[in-house]
Amino acid sequence: MNKYQCPFNYIGGKSKILTQIFSTLSNCKYNNFFDVFAGGFSVGINSTAKNLFYNDINPYMTKLIEFFYKQDLKDILLEIENRIKYYNLSKINKEAYLLLRKKFNIEHDILDFYLLICYSFNHQIRFNQKGDFNTPFGYNRSSYTENSKNKLINFILKLKEKNIIFTSIDFEQIKIDDFPKDTVFFCDPPYLITCGSYNDGKRGISFWNEELEKKLLLFLDKINESGKKFILTNILFSDNKENLLLKEWKNKYKHSLIISDYSNSNYHKKRVFQQEIIVTNF
């Protein structure tokens, strides 16, 4: 399959296991694909469904992907170049980055948000308790490159081929009964037994804990009871930790293990072994 990637290095993205995810749907007919924790949208954008639903509880992520979907590509690229020149953004200009960050935290311009991700440390997305973007500058390692531009172009062009509805709500607010039977809900939640900037409560979303994990599993049970399909990707083991809730719950459904190497991920300080799992109700 052709793989379209998020235009920035979104932590927790599933681009490495897209083939395994979509192989579960090889014999299924579905017209609607709901990406519940969509983030950088690396899964949803690769779906062949007629209708896509993008949802992420972080409103900035939702606004950014929707911005790419609705705005003219040439205008976006031109404005990015203009802002890089205006602020003199580069791999080594920390002052320019801090000035842009300050402006974003006042005006909340969504294209500024994209540029901050490009130049931030390890492209991380973090907010303080006041709701201000506070990721440090990625000195001499993060920037908007020609490769960044090409990934963005490919991503936007693919987005514009789709029919997408955008929301930014908690998964418990999703009204399952409002969707037709031929809907697949894809869930790649923050992982309970790993620690990274995507689940530490500093990305504009609340810290993921056992209570939320239980609510998510209940949410998936409700999808099953409604006669619709779901796909869950999650971490079953991570070093000496085990997701006991998931270990027990998965036995109600079909599941398969995926060995993924995240040892190079920037949120790990040492090499770790993780065992990822896909769970489906079909």
DRENNU-644846 format. One record per atom (N, C-alpha, C, CB): residue in one letter; y, x, z. Coordinates in steps of 0.05 Angstrom, whole numbers, plus 5000, padded with zeros to 4 digits. Each point is the difference from the previous one (the first is absolute). Glycine has a CB too. Layout:
// residues N
AYXZ...
//
This chain:
// residues 282
M497650175000M502449835000M502550175000M497549645024N504650274963N502650135001N501249965027N500749944951K500350275061K501149985027K503050045000K495750175019Y505749634992Y502950025003Y500750045029Y500749704960Q500850515045Q500550095028Q502849925009Q496950384993C503349595033C502649975013C501850234992C497949755039P504650204954P501850214991P500950205021P501549684966F497650295058F500550205021F497550025017F505049905001N494850315014N497650065015N499849835025N500050474983Y499249285013Y499849815022Y497650055017Y502349664972I498250405054I497850075018I498349755005I502950355022G494549694975G498149785003G499349874974G501849935045G499350174932G499449884974G497050034993G504750104986K494449724997K497149994994K499450104971K499649625032S502150544957S499650094972S497350154996S505050024995K494150125026K497550164998K497549834999K502450365024I497849394985I497549845000I500349744984I499050195045L502849814936L500549754984L497449924986L504850134994T493750064995T497649934985T498049855018T500750404971Q499049705054Q498149875018Q501049725008Q498750455017I503949524987I501249745008I499549804978I503550235027F497149844948F499849804979F497249964989F504650124988S493650075018S497249964993S498849765015S499650494990T501549455033T499049775015T500649744986T500650265042L501449754940L500949754986L498949994971L504150005028S494150184965S499150024973S498749744990S499350485007N499449375010N498749764992N501449745010N495750265000C506849775008C501449785011C502249914981C499050165047K501449584952K502249884985K502249935020K496949834963Y505550285032Y502249935018Y502650024984Y497550175041N504349654965N502650004986N502350085018N498249654971N501350365055N502150065019N499150235019N501749524998F500050675005F499450245017F502350035020F497350224963F502149755063F502050015021F499750275015F500149495004D501850694992D500050265014D501549965027D499850274956V498749705065V501149915026V501650225013V496249705005F502950554994F501550235011F500750184977F497649975045A504149944937A500250124973A501250285000A500549554983G501450515035G501150275000G501050094973G497050105038G501950134953G500850114974G498849854976G500550435023F497849374982F498849834980F498150134981F504249745003S494650485006S498150154982S497549834994S501750435019V497649384998V497749834994V500849764984V497950145043G504149714966G500849764986G500750044971G501649845043I499950374952I500950054972I497750064981I504350185019N493549914992N497650054983N498249764996N500350475016S500449314997S498349764997S500549874972S500249935050T497749954940T500249864975T500549705003T496950344981A503749585043A500549715006A502449904985A497950065045K502149694948K502249874986K502550005017K496749724974N502950225052N502249985019N499650205023N500749514988L501450645018L499950195023L501949915021L498850384969F500449675056F501749945023F500350255016F498449525002Y504150575000Y500650245015Y501149925027Y501050264958N497849855064N501149955026N499950265017N498449524997D503850535016D500150225020D501949925021D498850354966I500549705059I501749915023I502550165001I496049865025N504050384963N502550164999N501749894977N497650425019P504749464988P501649874979P501150204980P501249655033Y499350604975Y501150194981Y497950074978Y502950195037M494649824971M497950064980M499949764980M497450285033T502649484977T499949774983T502449994981T497549755035K504950304976K502450004983K500050224979K502549815038L496350424969L500050224981L498149944977L500950325037I496749594968I498249944978I501049774984I496250175027E505049634986E501249784985E502350094983E498649685036F503050514974F502250114985F499050134974F502650085043F495350084960F498850134976F498949794980F498850405029Y500249394982Y498949794983Y502149854984Y496349955033K506050004979K502049824988K502250144985K499049705037Q501650554970Q502350144988Q499250154974Q502050055045D499949994938D499550144975D499350295005D503249694977L494750415010L499150275005L502150214993L495449844990K505950134988K502150204993K502250015020K498949934952D501949845058D502149995020D499250145026D501649574980I495850395027I499050135025I500050304997I497149605009L501950504969L499950294996L502850124999L495649944975L506249935011L502750104998L501450015027L500349824954E499349975062E501249995026E498950215019E500849514994I496650545004I498750215016I501350274994I495749745001E504650324973E501250264992E502950015009E497050024960N504549775038N502849995009N500250065030N501149684963R497250205052R500150035029R499250295009R499149515006I498950604980I499250275006I502350194995I495249894988K506250074990K502350174993K502349965020K498749994952Y501849755054Y502349945018Y499750125027Y500549574975Y497050425037Y499550105026Y499150305000Y498949545015N500650564960N498950274997N497450035015N504750174995L493649645002L497450015013L498250214988L500449515010S498250645007S498250214991S498050055023S503550214969K494649975025K498050085020K501250145024K496750034964I505750085033I501150175022I502649895011I497950394978N503249405010N502549895010N499649795021N502050094955K497750005069K499549825023K502449825005K497050355020E505449764978E502549855005E500149754982E502350425015A497049624959A500149784981A498049785008A501350324964Y496449765045Y497949815008Y501049845025Y496450314982L504849845037L500949865024L502349814994L498650405027L503149674954L502149824992L498949754987L503150404993L494949634990L498849774987L498649835021L499450264957R499249875062R498749855021R501949835017R496550365001K505849765005K502049865015K501149764985K501350445022K499149604952K501049784983K498049784999K502650324972F494849755025F497949794999F499949845025F497450284969N502849855054N499849865026N502449825005N497450385017I504749654967I502349815002I499849784979I502850385018E496649704957E500149814978E497349894992E504050254984H493849895022H497349924993H499549954971H499849795045D501450384938D499649994972D497150094993D505050094992I493649754993I497150044997I499450244982I499349515006L502450564975L499550244984L500650255017L501249754958D500650245060D500450225019D497550045016D504949915003F493749875004F497550025015F497950154984F501149565023Y498850394952Y498050144983Y500750304999Y499449594972L503150485025L500850284999L499550145027L503449894965L497049975057L499450125026L497050065002L503849745020I494550094970I497150055001I499450254983I499049515006C502350514971C499550244982C500750265014C500949714961Y501250295055Y500950255012Y499350035030Y503749994967S494949825044S499450015028S497650185005S501849545006F497850545019F497750175008F497449864994F502750215036N495749914946N497449894991N500249724990N497950295034H504549634956H500549734989H499349785020H499050184954Q501449885072Q499349815020Q502249795003Q497450355024I501849414986I501849785004I500049935030I499249824953R502950255060R500149965029R502749885008R496850385008F503249455013F502449875010F500050035030F500149674962N502350355050N500350025029N500149715011N502350454997Q498049535029Q500049745014Q502449834992Q497650215038K504449914951K502449854991K499549894972K503050285029G494949814958G499549914973G501150194979G499949545017D501150694992D501150204981D497950184989D504349985025F495850084949F498250204988F500650275012F499849734957N498250405054N500550265014N498150224992N501749735037T496950254940T498350224992T501650254994T496849674981P502350565029P501550254995P500050084971P498850155046F502950044947F500250104972F497550174994F505050005003G494049974972G497750164992G500850264987G497549584993Y503650605023Y501250254990Y498050164983Y502950015040N498050054936N498550174982N497249904992N502650375019R497049374984R497449894992R500149724988R498150275036S503949574970S500149734990S502549964983S497649845041S502050034936S502349954982S499149804978S501950465009Y500149464975Y499549834977Y499650194976Y502849615019T494750404971T499350194980T499549864973T498150305035E501349854944E499249884975E497449845003E502350384975N496049725041N497549865006N500549735014N497550445002S504449575017S500949765014S501049794980S501150275042K500549834940K501249834980K497949874982K504150285000N494049884991N497949894983N498249805014N500150434975K499349625051K498449815016K501549745003K497850385024L504949654980L501649765004L500149834975L502850255034I497549884943I500149864974I497449854995I503250354982N494649795022N497449874995N499549775019N498250434985F502749605040F499649795020F501749764993F499250355035I503349694958I501849784994I499149854975I503850255021L495449904958L499149874976L497549835005L501850384974K496449715043K497749855007K500749755016K497250424999L504749615020L500949785016L501049774983L501250325037K500349754942K501349804984K498049854982K504150295001E493549814997E497949854986E498849775016E499050424975K501649595052K498749825018K501749765007K497550395019N501249414992N501349775012N499750035030N499249694960I503050385054I499850075028I501949835017I498850474987I500149445036I501649865020I500250185024I498649544983F503850505029F500450185022F500649865026F501750334967T497049765054T500649905027T500050245020T498049554989S503350405033S500050215021S499649865027S503150304973I494349635032I499449845024I497650135014I501849584979D497850345046D497650085015D497649864988D502750075042F495050074958F497649894987F499249735012F498550464990E502149495035E499349755013E501649764989E498750255041Q503549814946Q501749794988Q499249924972Q503750185028I494349964961I499149934973I498449745002I499850494987K500949324997K498749745000K497750004980K504349775014I493350294996I497750044983I499449754983I498150325034D502349454978D499349754986D501949944976D498249835043D504050314955D501949964978D499150144974D503649965034F494250204968F499250154977F497449884989F502150425019P497649604954P497549884988P497550165006P502949834963K494950065031K497450125007K499650274986K498149555006D503150494971D499650254985D502050215009D498149744961T502450285065T501850205011T498450215016T503749655003V497150604993V498950225015V502250115018V496650124963F502849905063F501950125019F499150285005F501149555021F500550654973F499450285005F501550095025F499150094951C499450025068C501350105025C499350295005C499749545019D502450624982D499850285008D502050035023D498550174954P500749765070P501849995023P500550285011P498549545011P503450505007P500250255015P497450045015P505049955005Y494150304997Y497450055011Y500150035031Y498750224957L499549645056L500149995029L499450275013L498549534997I499750634991I499050245014I501250264987I495849755012T506250224972T501450244990T502949995008T496850044961C504550195039C502850015007C501650134978C498850035049G503049824939G501750104979G502649855000G496050144973S505849955010S502749865000S499849724989S502150444994Y495649484994Y499749734990Y499249805022Y498850204956N500349905067N499149815021N501050075028N496049924972D506150245029D501050085026D502349835010D498550464990G502149324996G502249835009G502750094992G497149875037K503150344946K502650114993K500549994970K499650305039R499349504948R500449974971R501249724995R496250324990G505249575029G501149734996G498049785007G502950194965I494749895045I498049815008I499050065028I498749934952S500049885060S499150045027S497550175001S501949565013F497750575010F497750175004F497449844997F502750305030W495449814955W497449864996W498250045024W500450054950N498449745061N498450035024N497549814998N504150125027E494349874994E497649844999E500549714997E497950345029E504349564983E500749724998E500549924971E501950015046L499650164939L500649944972L497450034983L504750165007E493750035001E497450044985E498349755003E500250505008K499649385016K498549765004K501149774984K498850165046K503949824954K501349784985K499550034970K503549975035L496450284955L499550044972L497149924993L503350374999L494849705017L497249934995L499749705001L498450435019L503049434998L500049715001L501249884975L500350025050F501850114940F501449924976F498050014976F504550165019L494050064980L498050034979L497849795002L501050504999D498249445026D498049795004D501049734989D498350245041K504349714962K501149754991K500149994969K502849975042I497750264946I499950024971I497249934990I503650355000N494449765014N497349944992N499349715003N498850465014E502149425008E499449715005E501449834980E499650105048S502649994940S501549844980S498750014973S504250095025G493750084972G498750034974G501350204981G498649535006K503350625004K501350204984K498850285006K504349724999K496550484986K498850265002K501950195015K497449934958F501550275055F501650225012F498650274996F501949685034I499850524965I499150285000I501550145023I499050004949L499650135068L501250165022L499250294997L499949605031T502150584970T499450285002T501050095028T500450084949N498050095064N500750085027N498550255007N500949525014I499850605008I498750245010I498049935022I504050284988L493549785008L497949945020L499850225021L497549734965F502550525025F499950235018F502250204993F495049955004S506150185017S502050214995S499650205022S503349694978D495650555015D499350205020D498149885021D504450244992N496549765033N498249895021N500749715007N499550465018K502149414965K500849725006K498549814981K504650165015E494949614996E498549794985E501449735004E495750265005N504749604973N501149735002N497849805006N503750134967L496049825059L497849845009L500349704992L499550315039L503049604959L500549734991L499049964972L504049975030L496750224953L499249994972L497050044997L504550174987K494450015029K497150064998K498349755004K501050465017E499849375002E498549765005E500749784980E500050125048W502549854946W500949784982W498950034972W504149955027K495750294962K499350054973K497249894993K502950405001N495449575019N497249924994N499849714991N498650325034K503649534968K500049724990K500349994969K501949855044Y499050384945Y500650004971Y498850244986Y504349775011K496150244963K499150244985K501850235005K498149704964H500850545039H501650235005H498750254989H501849795042S499950404951S499050264990S501850225009S498049784960L500850465044L501550225011L501250174977L497050015040I505350104965I501350184981I500750255014I501949624973I497350615017I500750255012I502550104986I495250115011S507049905003S502650084989S501050245015S501049534986D500150665000D501150245012D503049985003D496250274981Y504749685043Y502849995005Y501050245016Y499749505000S498750724998S500650245015S502750124992S495150085004N505949864972N502550124991N502349815006N497650254965S501949525046S502149815006S502050125020S496949614990N505650335006N502050155016N500249895028N502450094959Y496349705048Y500249905027Y497750115017Y502249594984H496150595005H497950125016H500750295005H496649704980K503150395044K500550285008K497650174996K503449845032K494250044966K497650164996K498149844982K500550225046R497549914944R498149874983R498349815016R499950404971V499949355019V498549805015V498049864981V504049935032F494049964980F498149844984F500649715005F496550365002Q503949494977Q500449715002Q498049864982Q504850075010Q494149715000Q498349834984Q501349744994Q495950225019E504749744956E501449754992E497949804991E504250264987I496649485015I498249794994I501449784984I497350105042I501249784940I500949764986I498349765009I501650284960V499749505047V498649765009V500949774982V499750175048T498449684942T500749774983T498349765009T501250304961N499749465032N498549765006N498749884975N503149915039F496550264941F498749904975F498250224989F503949704991
//
